[in-house]
Amino acid sequence: QVQLVESGGGLVQAGGSLRLSCAASGRTFTKYAMGWFRQAPGKEREFVAVISSGGVGLYADSVKGRFTISRDNAKNTVYLQMNSLKPEDTAVYYCAASELPMAGATGRRYDYWGQGTQVTVSS
């Protein structure tokens, strides 16, 4: 079993930055693809970014060029650096782990989920 704990959310003004962290415990972190998803009030969960076990990142079009996903295998941690934040980025952000080396944007490919961290961007 893998446990995921997100941190780093908070309130920020539009144009600001936040860095989310997701600490993983349990099994072999280095073999997993790690993703970030978000869910805004009244909306469905959507894909944000994923990083493969080999370190290749993919992004949703809505965040491309503003967000950067990275991983530190020595710390069993994945990060999401969010710059130039917009009010529409407001959501609960979830970390997810897939036992596949690359999982893509489909939520059902992920096996483990964190509890989420709130990000609020004020205008």
C-alpha positions as CSV (number, residue, x, y, z in Angstrom):
1,Q,0.0,0.0,0.0
2,V,1.1,3.6,-0.8
3,Q,0.2,6.5,1.4
4,L,0.3,10.0,-0.2
5,V,0.3,13.2,1.8
6,E,0.0,16.6,0.1
7,S,1.1,19.9,1.5
8,G,1.8,23.5,0.4
9,G,-1.7,24.7,-0.5
10,G,-3.0,28.0,0.6
11,L,-4.3,31.4,-0.4
12,V,-2.4,33.5,-3.0
13,Q,-3.1,36.5,-5.1
14,A,-3.4,36.2,-8.9
15,G,0.0,36.2,-10.5
16,G,1.6,34.6,-7.5
17,S,3.2,31.2,-7.0
18,L,2.8,28.1,-4.8
19,R,4.7,24.9,-4.6
20,L,2.8,21.7,-3.7
21,S,4.5,18.7,-2.3
22,C,3.4,15.1,-2.1
23,A,5.2,12.7,0.2
24,A,4.8,9.1,-0.6
25,S,5.4,6.2,1.8
26,G,5.1,2.5,1.5
27,R,6.3,0.7,-1.6
28,T,8.7,1.5,-4.4
29,F,8.2,5.1,-5.2
30,T,10.8,5.2,-8.0
31,K,8.8,2.8,-10.2
32,Y,5.5,4.8,-10.1
33,A,4.2,7.5,-12.3
34,M,3.0,10.4,-10.1
35,G,0.3,12.8,-11.1
36,W,-1.6,15.8,-9.9
37,F,-5.3,16.4,-10.4
38,R,-7.6,19.1,-9.2
39,Q,-11.3,19.6,-8.5
40,A,-13.0,22.9,-8.3
41,P,-16.4,23.3,-6.6
42,G,-19.2,22.0,-8.7
43,K,-16.8,20.7,-11.4
44,E,-15.4,17.3,-12.2
45,R,-11.9,16.3,-11.3
46,E,-9.4,17.2,-14.0
47,F,-5.9,16.2,-14.9
48,V,-3.1,18.7,-14.2
49,A,0.2,17.0,-14.7
50,V,2.0,13.7,-14.5
51,I,5.6,12.7,-14.3
52,S,6.8,9.3,-15.4
53,S,9.1,7.0,-13.4
54,G,11.8,8.2,-15.8
55,G,11.2,11.9,-15.1
56,V,9.2,12.8,-18.2
57,G,6.4,15.4,-17.6
58,L,3.1,15.9,-19.3
59,Y,0.7,18.8,-18.7
60,A,-2.8,19.8,-19.3
61,D,-3.0,22.6,-21.8
62,S,-4.5,24.9,-19.2
63,V,-1.4,24.9,-17.1
64,K,1.3,24.4,-19.7
65,G,4.1,26.9,-19.4
66,R,2.9,27.9,-15.9
67,F,3.2,24.7,-13.8
68,T,6.2,22.4,-13.5
69,I,6.1,18.9,-12.1
70,S,9.2,17.3,-10.7
71,R,10.2,14.4,-8.4
72,D,12.9,13.7,-5.9
73,N,13.3,10.0,-5.6
74,A,15.7,10.2,-2.7
75,K,12.9,11.9,-0.7
76,N,10.0,9.9,-2.2
77,T,8.4,13.3,-3.0
78,V,6.8,14.8,-6.1
79,Y,6.3,18.6,-6.5
80,L,4.1,20.9,-8.4
81,Q,5.5,24.4,-8.9
82,M,2.7,26.7,-9.8
83,N,3.5,30.1,-11.2
84,S,1.4,32.9,-12.7
85,L,-1.6,31.6,-10.8
86,K,-5.1,32.6,-11.9
87,P,-8.4,32.6,-10.1
88,E,-9.5,29.6,-12.3
89,D,-6.7,27.6,-10.7
90,T,-8.7,27.6,-7.5
91,A,-9.4,23.9,-6.5
92,V,-8.5,21.1,-4.3
93,Y,-5.3,19.5,-5.6
94,Y,-4.8,15.8,-5.3
95,C,-1.7,13.8,-5.7
96,A,-2.0,10.3,-7.3
97,A,0.4,7.4,-7.8
98,S,0.2,4.8,-10.6
99,E,1.9,1.5,-10.6
100,L,2.5,2.1,-14.3
101,P,5.7,3.8,-15.3
102,M,3.5,6.4,-17.2
103,A,-0.2,6.9,-16.5
104,G,-1.3,9.8,-18.5
105,A,-4.4,11.9,-17.9
106,T,-6.9,9.2,-17.1
107,G,-7.8,9.0,-13.4
108,R,-8.6,5.4,-13.4
109,R,-5.0,4.5,-14.3
110,Y,-3.9,5.7,-10.8
111,D,-4.0,3.3,-7.9
112,Y,-3.4,5.6,-4.9
113,W,-4.7,9.0,-4.0
114,G,-4.0,11.6,-1.4
115,Q,-6.5,13.6,0.6
116,G,-6.0,16.8,-1.2
117,T,-4.8,20.3,-0.4
118,Q,-6.8,23.5,-1.1
119,V,-5.4,26.1,-3.4
120,T,-7.3,29.4,-3.5
121,V,-6.3,32.2,-5.9
122,S,-7.8,35.6,-5.3
123,S,-8.3,38.2,-8.0
